[in-house]
Amino acid sequence: MPDTMTRFAVALARAMGAGWRAEAMHERGAHLRHRDGRALFLHAPTYPFSMQGRVEVSGVYPHRQAWRRDRASVTVGISRDPAAIAKDLQRRLMPAYEAELAVALAAEAAQEAAAAEVGRVAAAILAAVPGSDQEVQGVPYGEARVRLRGHGYRHDVRVRGGRDGVEVDMDLRGVPAGDVLRMLTALGEGRPGLAAVPGAVPRARARRARALPHLLGWRRAAA
């Protein structure tokens, strides 16, 4: 099967046309990849018996999107003419796969932009409060977690994307009353520059998230 699958993948890539190449994986699997980012996974199942001699061909999506997408796939006979299989894939598989891939790529781009926004807010928090540090282990993609250390009590900050932009959760334990009053006073007064963080977006929650480093100035002022 290893040699058979490799030969099948190479022949099918050639039949699919310019830009396609075969990439061997294991004895029962291979990828076909196009230089424009499209990709197909070829898999020869071991069961049920009716699948003997057949290959399942399915579309490949960005890894963070794979479980969210409709799985476009067809099965073909491994002994068929590769040119006939290529035409079959262009008719039965590629239209559905390409439409779903476009949705996946747009969603991936949106996730990456949101993650970058979260990273910018976390970096501003780290710069605003000396002695703080960012957790890296066990933090889900698209989130940032910051520990504001060195002040004698616990500060946990979670930065994440929300429906209306970047959102921030703060868990402050054992905070002296004077510090709480200074923080709440800063929130109530709407200190100058709260919405003037570079790159601010016109979303209320995002503006509040970006304002957080300015609000944290109450702690530095108290030092």
C-alpha positions in Angstrom: 0.0 0.0 0.0 2.7 2.6 0.7 4.1 2.5 -2.9 0.6 2.2 -4.3 -0.7 5.3 -2.4 2.4 7.3 -3.3 2.1 6.4 -7.0 -1.7 7.2 -6.8 -1.1 10.6 -5.2 1.7 11.6 -7.6 -0.4 10.6 -10.7 -3.5 12.4 -9.3 -1.6 15.6 -8.6 -0.3 15.5 -12.2 -3.8 15.0 -13.5 -5.2 17.8 -11.3 -3.1 20.3 -13.3 -0.5 23.0 -12.8 0.2 24.0 -9.2 -0.7 20.7 -7.6 1.9 18.4 -5.9 1.8 15.2 -3.9 3.0 14.9 -0.3 3.4 11.5 1.2 2.2 11.1 4.8 2.0 7.4 5.8 1.2 4.1 4.2 -2.5 4.8 3.8 -2.5 8.6 3.4 -1.1 11.5 1.4 -1.8 15.1 0.7 -2.3 16.9 -2.5 -1.3 20.6 -2.1 -1.8 23.5 -4.4 0.5 26.5 -4.3 -2.5 28.8 -3.7 -3.2 27.1 -0.4 -5.9 24.6 -1.3 -5.2 21.0 -0.1 -6.8 17.6 -0.3 -6.3 14.7 2.0 -6.2 11.2 0.5 -7.0 8.3 2.9 -7.4 4.6 2.1 -9.6 3.2 4.9 -9.0 -0.3 6.3 -12.7 -0.9 7.0 -15.5 -1.5 6.2 -14.8 -4.2 3.6 -16.7 -2.2 1.0 -14.0 0.5 1.1 -11.2 -1.9 0.1 -9.6 -0.5 -3.0 -11.1 2.9 -2.5 -9.7 6.2 -1.4 -11.5 8.9 0.5 -10.6 12.4 -0.7 -11.5 15.3 1.6 -10.8 19.1 1.7 -8.2 20.4 4.2 -8.9 23.6 6.2 -6.7 25.8 8.5 -6.3 23.8 11.7 -8.2 26.1 14.0 -11.1 26.0 11.5 -11.2 22.3 10.7 -13.8 21.2 13.3 -16.1 24.2 12.5 -16.4 23.5 8.8 -18.6 21.1 6.8 -16.4 18.2 5.8 -16.5 18.0 2.0 -15.4 14.5 0.8 -15.9 11.9 -1.9 -14.6 8.4 -2.4 -12.9 7.2 -5.6 -11.5 3.9 -6.8 -7.7 3.7 -6.6 -7.5 1.7 -9.8 -9.4 4.3 -11.9 -7.6 6.5 -14.5 -6.2 9.5 -12.6 -7.5 11.9 -15.3 -11.0 10.6 -14.8 -10.7 10.9 -11.0 -9.4 14.5 -11.4 -12.5 15.4 -13.5 -14.7 13.7 -10.9 -13.1 15.7 -8.1 -13.5 19.0 -10.0 -17.2 18.3 -10.4 -18.2 16.6 -7.2 -15.7 17.9 -4.5 -13.9 21.1 -5.4 -16.9 23.5 -5.7 -18.2 22.6 -2.2 -14.7 22.5 -0.7 -13.6 25.9 -2.2 -16.7 27.6 -1.0 -16.2 26.3 2.5 -12.5 27.1 2.4 -13.3 30.7 1.6 -15.4 30.9 4.7 -12.7 29.2 6.8 -10.0 31.6 5.6 -12.1 34.6 6.4 -12.8 33.3 9.9 -9.1 32.5 10.4 -8.2 36.0 9.4 -10.7 37.5 11.8 -9.4 35.3 14.6 -5.8 36.3 13.9 -6.8 40.0 13.9 -8.6 39.6 17.2 -5.6 37.7 18.7 -3.3 40.5 17.6 -5.6 43.1 19.2 -5.6 41.1 22.5 -1.8 41.0 22.3 -1.6 44.8 21.9 -3.9 45.3 25.0 -1.8 42.9 27.0 1.4 44.6 26.0 0.0 48.0 27.1 -1.0 46.5 30.5 2.5 45.1 31.0 4.0 48.5 30.1 1.6 50.3 32.4 2.3 48.3 35.5 6.0 47.6 36.3 6.6 44.1 37.8 3.8 42.5 35.9 4.3 39.4 33.8 2.4 37.5 31.1 1.5 33.8 31.5 2.3 31.6 28.5 1.5 28.0 29.6 -2.0 26.8 29.3 -3.4 30.0 27.8 -5.9 29.4 25.0 -5.2 30.9 21.6 -6.7 34.4 21.3 -6.4 35.1 25.0 -3.7 36.8 27.2 -3.3 36.4 31.0 -1.3 38.9 33.0 -0.3 38.7 36.6 0.2 42.1 38.2 2.8 41.2 40.8 4.8 43.1 43.4 2.2 45.1 45.2 1.5 42.7 48.1 -1.8 41.4 46.8 -3.1 39.3 43.9 -4.0 40.8 40.5 -5.2 38.5 37.7 -6.1 40.0 34.3 -7.6 38.1 31.5 -7.7 39.7 28.1 -9.9 38.1 25.4 -11.9 38.8 22.3 -15.6 39.3 22.8 -18.6 39.9 20.6 -18.0 43.7 20.6 -14.2 43.7 20.6 -11.5 43.2 23.2 -12.8 42.5 26.7 -10.9 42.4 30.0 -11.6 40.4 33.2 -9.8 41.6 36.4 -9.6 39.6 39.6 -8.2 41.7 42.4 -7.9 40.1 45.9 -7.0 41.8 49.1 -6.7 45.3 47.6 -6.2 48.1 50.2 -9.2 50.4 50.4 -7.2 53.4 49.4 -6.1 51.7 46.1 -9.7 50.7 45.4 -10.9 54.3 45.9 -8.3 55.6 43.5 -9.1 53.1 40.9 -12.9 53.7 41.1 -12.3 57.4 41.1 -10.3 57.1 37.9 -13.1 55.1 36.3 -15.8 57.6 37.5 -14.0 60.7 36.3 -13.2 59.4 32.8 -9.6 60.6 33.0 -8.2 62.3 29.8 -7.0 60.0 27.2 -9.1 57.0 28.1 -10.2 56.5 24.5 -7.0 57.8 22.9 -4.9 54.6 22.8 -3.3 54.3 19.4 -5.3 52.0 17.0 -8.6 52.4 19.0 -11.6 51.0 17.2 -15.1 52.5 17.4 -16.5 49.9 19.8 -17.4 50.8 23.3 -16.1 47.6 24.9 -12.9 47.8 22.9 -12.4 51.4 23.9 -12.8 50.4 27.6 -10.3 47.6 27.2 -7.7 49.9 25.6 -8.3 52.4 28.4 -7.3 49.8 31.0 -3.6 50.8 31.0 -4.6 54.4 31.7 -6.9 53.3 34.5 -4.1 51.3 35.9 -2.2 54.6 36.4 -4.0 54.9 39.7 -1.6 52.2 41.0 1.5 53.9 39.7 0.4 57.3 41.1 0.0 55.7 44.5 3.6 54.4 44.5 
